[in-house]
Amino acid sequence: MLTSTLARVLAAVVVASLIAASAAVASGPPAGPWCASVIRINTQLGTMKNKRYLPTGQLSKKAIVAVMEYALKNRAKLLAITPNEIKTAQTHELAFYAKLKANHYAPTTPLGPYTLADNAKLIAFQKAKCGIRFATG
């Protein structure tokens, strides 16, 4: 009797562990490493200060291009730490950066596959999960 009870308990523990493991895989990487990367990259390259993006009018083209080129150079690392809920938006943003670079950063470069919805999703995530603020002017 004790053996069958023990077997049921062990089976329940194994099932619970498998459920927890599959939930962890489904949710993907946590927000922390991605947030820290975004903050570090933008702060070091001059587009952010104290977890707040600087107003666009205060940014040099050189700083903006540096952020995009850093992101492209480290695309695989960034995508590896990108949480699943923003993975598609991040992938689309990086594809847009690549198109911009190939087009010599021409402002007429089409957004696709990056969309305004992708942009809104990334902004909302950064505000909610990273504590990043955005300049209003």
Phi and psi restraints in degrees (value plus and minus 20) as a CYANA .aco file:
   2 LEU   PHI     -82.4   -42.4
   2 LEU   PSI     -57.3   -17.3
   3 THR   PHI     -85.9   -45.9
   3 THR   PSI     -63.2   -23.2
   4 SER   PHI     -88.3   -48.3
   4 SER   PSI     -55.1   -15.1
   5 THR   PHI     -86.0   -46.0
   5 THR   PSI     -64.9   -24.9
   6 LEU   PHI     -82.2   -42.2
   6 LEU   PSI     -60.5   -20.5
   7 ALA   PHI     -83.1   -43.1
   7 ALA   PSI     -61.0   -21.0
   8 ARG   PHI     -85.3   -45.3
   8 ARG   PSI     -61.3   -21.3
   9 VAL   PHI     -83.7   -43.7
   9 VAL   PSI     -65.9   -25.9
  10 LEU   PHI     -82.8   -42.8
  10 LEU   PSI     -60.3   -20.3
  11 ALA   PHI     -82.7   -42.7
  11 ALA   PSI     -61.0   -21.0
  12 ALA   PHI     -85.0   -45.0
  12 ALA   PSI     -59.2   -19.2
  13 VAL   PHI     -85.3   -45.3
  13 VAL   PSI     -63.0   -23.0
  14 VAL   PHI     -83.0   -43.0
  14 VAL   PSI     -65.8   -25.8
  15 VAL   PHI     -81.8   -41.8
  15 VAL   PSI     -64.9   -24.9
  16 ALA   PHI     -81.1   -41.1
  16 ALA   PSI     -60.0   -20.0
  17 SER   PHI     -85.2   -45.2
  17 SER   PSI     -61.7   -21.7
  18 LEU   PHI     -85.6   -45.6
  18 LEU   PSI     -60.1   -20.1
  19 ILE   PHI     -83.8   -43.8
  19 ILE   PSI     -64.9   -24.9
  20 ALA   PHI     -82.8   -42.8
  20 ALA   PSI     -61.7   -21.7
  21 ALA   PHI     -85.6   -45.6
  21 ALA   PSI     -62.1   -22.1
  22 SER   PHI     -89.0   -49.0
  22 SER   PSI     -53.5   -13.5
  23 ALA   PHI     -86.5   -46.5
  23 ALA   PSI     -59.6   -19.6
  24 ALA   PHI     -84.8   -44.8
  24 ALA   PSI     -60.7   -20.7
  25 VAL   PHI     -86.9   -46.9
  25 VAL   PSI     -60.8   -20.8
  26 ALA   PHI     -85.1   -45.1
  26 ALA   PSI     -55.8   -15.8
  27 SER   PHI     -98.7   -58.7
  27 SER   PSI     -39.7     0.3
  28 GLY   PHI      55.6    95.6
  28 GLY   PSI    -185.1  -145.1
  29 PRO   PHI     -83.8   -43.8
  29 PRO   PSI     130.4   170.4
  30 PRO   PHI     -92.1   -52.1
  30 PRO   PSI     144.4   184.4
  31 ALA   PHI     -88.9   -48.9
  31 ALA   PSI     -52.6   -12.6
  32 GLY   PHI     -69.4   -29.4
  32 GLY   PSI     -75.2   -35.2
  33 PRO   PHI     -82.9   -42.9
  33 PRO   PSI     -58.9   -18.9
  34 TRP   PHI     -86.2   -46.2
  34 TRP   PSI     -66.0   -26.0
  35 CYS   PHI     -78.5   -38.5
  35 CYS   PSI     -67.2   -27.2
  36 ALA   PHI     -80.1   -40.1
  36 ALA   PSI     -58.7   -18.7
  37 SER   PHI     -85.6   -45.6
  37 SER   PSI     -67.3   -27.3
  38 VAL   PHI     -79.7   -39.7
  38 VAL   PSI     -64.6   -24.6
  39 ILE   PHI     -85.2   -45.2
  39 ILE   PSI     -66.1   -26.1
  40 ARG   PHI     -82.6   -42.6
  40 ARG   PSI     -69.4   -29.4
  41 ILE   PHI     -79.6   -39.6
  41 ILE   PSI     -70.8   -30.8
  42 ASN   PHI     -89.7   -49.7
  42 ASN   PSI     -52.9   -12.9
  43 THR   PHI     -89.6   -49.6
  43 THR   PSI     -68.4   -28.4
  44 GLN   PHI     -82.4   -42.4
  44 GLN   PSI     -53.6   -13.6
  45 LEU   PHI    -115.3   -75.3
  45 LEU   PSI     -16.6    23.4
  46 GLY   PHI      68.2   108.2
  46 GLY   PSI      -0.8    39.2
  47 THR   PHI    -127.9   -87.9
  47 THR   PSI     -20.2    19.8
  48 MET   PHI    -165.5  -125.5
  48 MET   PSI     127.4   167.4
  49 LYS   PHI    -163.0  -123.0
  49 LYS   PSI     109.7   149.7
  50 ASN   PHI      33.0    73.0
  50 ASN   PSI      26.4    66.4
  51 LYS   PHI      40.5    80.5
  51 LYS   PSI      10.9    50.9
  52 ARG   PHI    -154.3  -114.3
  52 ARG   PSI     102.4   142.4
  53 TYR   PHI     -84.1   -44.1
  53 TYR   PSI     119.0   159.0
  54 LEU   PHI     -95.5   -55.5
  54 LEU   PSI     133.0   173.0
  55 PRO   PHI     -78.9   -38.9
  55 PRO   PSI     123.5   163.5
  56 THR   PHI     -74.0   -34.0
  56 THR   PSI     -59.0   -19.0
  57 GLY   PHI     -84.1   -44.1
  57 GLY   PSI     -38.4     1.6
  58 GLN   PHI    -114.2   -74.2
  58 GLN   PSI     -23.3    16.7
  59 LEU   PHI    -115.9   -75.9
  59 LEU   PSI     118.1   158.1
  60 SER   PHI    -104.7   -64.7
  60 SER   PSI     133.6   173.6
  61 LYS   PHI     -80.1   -40.1
  61 LYS   PSI     -55.8   -15.8
  62 LYS   PHI     -79.5   -39.5
  62 LYS   PSI     -62.6   -22.6
  63 ALA   PHI     -87.0   -47.0
  63 ALA   PSI     -62.8   -22.8
  64 ILE   PHI     -84.2   -44.2
  64 ILE   PSI     -65.4   -25.4
  65 VAL   PHI     -83.4   -43.4
  65 VAL   PSI     -58.9   -18.9
  66 ALA   PHI     -81.2   -41.2
  66 ALA   PSI     -60.6   -20.6
  67 VAL   PHI     -83.6   -43.6
  67 VAL   PSI     -66.3   -26.3
  68 MET   PHI     -83.6   -43.6
  68 MET   PSI     -63.5   -23.5
  69 GLU   PHI     -88.4   -48.4
  69 GLU   PSI     -56.1   -16.1
  70 TYR   PHI     -83.2   -43.2
  70 TYR   PSI     -65.0   -25.0
  71 ALA   PHI     -81.3   -41.3
  71 ALA   PSI     -62.1   -22.1
  72 LEU   PHI     -85.8   -45.8
  72 LEU   PSI     -62.7   -22.7
  73 LYS   PHI     -82.8   -42.8
  73 LYS   PSI     -52.1   -12.1
  74 ASN   PHI    -130.2   -90.2
  74 ASN   PSI       6.3    46.3
  75 ARG   PHI     -71.9   -31.9
  75 ARG   PSI     -69.9   -29.9
  76 ALA   PHI     -81.8   -41.8
  76 ALA   PSI     -62.7   -22.7
  77 LYS   PHI     -85.1   -45.1
  77 LYS   PSI     -63.0   -23.0
  78 LEU   PHI     -83.2   -43.2
  78 LEU   PSI     -66.2   -26.2
  79 LEU   PHI     -86.2   -46.2
  79 LEU   PSI     -51.3   -11.3
  80 ALA   PHI     -85.5   -45.5
  80 ALA   PSI     -48.3    -8.3
  81 ILE   PHI    -124.0   -84.0
  81 ILE   PSI     -17.2    22.8
  82 THR   PHI     -96.3   -56.3
  82 THR   PSI     105.5   145.5
  83 PRO   PHI     -80.5   -40.5
  83 PRO   PSI     127.4   167.4
  84 ASN   PHI     -76.2   -36.2
  84 ASN   PSI     -54.8   -14.8
  85 GLU   PHI     -86.6   -46.6
  85 GLU   PSI     -37.4     2.6
  86 ILE   PHI    -143.1  -103.1
  86 ILE   PSI     -10.9    29.1
  87 LYS   PHI     -78.1   -38.1
  87 LYS   PSI     -65.7   -25.7
  88 THR   PHI     -84.3   -44.3
  88 THR   PSI     -65.4   -25.4
  89 ALA   PHI     -81.7   -41.7
  89 ALA   PSI     -61.7   -21.7
  90 GLN   PHI     -85.9   -45.9
  90 GLN   PSI     -61.4   -21.4
  91 THR   PHI     -81.3   -41.3
  91 THR   PSI     -63.9   -23.9
  92 HIS   PHI     -85.6   -45.6
  92 HIS   PSI     -59.6   -19.6
  93 GLU   PHI     -82.5   -42.5
  93 GLU   PSI     -64.6   -24.6
  94 LEU   PHI     -84.9   -44.9
  94 LEU   PSI     -55.1   -15.1
  95 ALA   PHI     -84.4   -44.4
  95 ALA   PSI     -60.2   -20.2
  96 PHE   PHI     -84.3   -44.3
  96 PHE   PSI     -63.2   -23.2
  97 TYR   PHI     -78.0   -38.0
  97 TYR   PSI     -61.3   -21.3
  98 ALA   PHI     -84.3   -44.3
  98 ALA   PSI     -61.3   -21.3
  99 LYS   PHI     -84.4   -44.4
  99 LYS   PSI     -61.7   -21.7
 100 LEU   PHI     -79.5   -39.5
 100 LEU   PSI     -68.0   -28.0
 101 LYS   PHI     -80.4   -40.4
 101 LYS   PSI     -66.9   -26.9
 102 ALA   PHI     -82.0   -42.0
 102 ALA   PSI     -47.0    -7.0
 103 ASN   PHI    -118.4   -78.4
 103 ASN   PSI      -1.3    38.7
 104 HIS   PHI      36.6    76.6
 104 HIS   PSI      16.0    56.0
 105 TYR   PHI      39.8    79.8
 105 TYR   PSI      11.7    51.7
 106 ALA   PHI     -87.6   -47.6
 106 ALA   PSI     112.9   152.9
 107 PRO   PHI     -86.7   -46.7
 107 PRO   PSI     -31.0     9.0
 108 THR   PHI    -107.8   -67.8
 108 THR   PSI     -18.0    22.0
 109 THR   PHI     -82.4   -42.4
 109 THR   PSI     106.9   146.9
 110 PRO   PHI     -84.7   -44.7
 110 PRO   PSI     127.1   167.1
 111 LEU   PHI     -88.4   -48.4
 111 LEU   PSI     -60.4   -20.4
 112 GLY   PHI     -65.6   -25.6
 112 GLY   PSI     116.8   156.8
 113 PRO   PHI    -103.4   -63.4
 113 PRO   PSI     -23.9    16.1
 114 TYR   PHI     -86.8   -46.8
 114 TYR   PSI     114.1   154.1
 115 THR   PHI    -143.4  -103.4
 115 THR   PSI     148.0   188.0
 116 LEU   PHI     -84.0   -44.0
 116 LEU   PSI     -51.3   -11.3
 117 ALA   PHI     -86.7   -46.7
 117 ALA   PSI     -59.9   -19.9
 118 ASP   PHI     -80.3   -40.3
 118 ASP   PSI     -65.7   -25.7
 119 ASN   PHI     -79.7   -39.7
 119 ASN   PSI     -66.5   -26.5
 120 ALA   PHI     -82.2   -42.2
 120 ALA   PSI     -59.0   -19.0
 121 LYS   PHI     -84.8   -44.8
 121 LYS   PSI     -64.1   -24.1
 122 LEU   PHI     -85.4   -45.4
 122 LEU   PSI     -61.0   -21.0
 123 ILE   PHI     -83.8   -43.8
 123 ILE   PSI     -67.4   -27.4
 124 ALA   PHI     -80.6   -40.6
 124 ALA   PSI     -61.2   -21.2
 125 PHE   PHI     -84.0   -44.0
 125 PHE   PSI     -66.0   -26.0
 126 GLN   PHI     -81.9   -41.9
 126 GLN   PSI     -58.8   -18.8
 127 LYS   PHI     -87.5   -47.5
 127 LYS   PSI     -69.8   -29.8
 128 ALA   PHI     -95.1   -55.1
 128 ALA   PSI     -62.6   -22.6
 129 LYS   PHI    -120.2   -80.2
 129 LYS   PSI     -44.1    -4.1
 130 CYS   PHI    -128.5   -88.5
 130 CYS   PSI     -34.4     5.6
 131 GLY   PHI      51.7    91.7
 131 GLY   PSI       3.9    43.9
 132 ILE   PHI    -105.3   -65.3
 132 ILE   PSI     119.7   159.7
 133 ARG   PHI    -129.3   -89.3
 133 ARG   PSI     136.0   176.0
 134 PHE   PHI    -137.7   -97.7
 134 PHE   PSI     118.9   158.9
 135 ALA   PHI     -85.2   -45.2
 135 ALA   PSI     126.8   166.8
 136 THR   PHI    -118.9   -78.9
 136 THR   PSI     -28.6    11.4
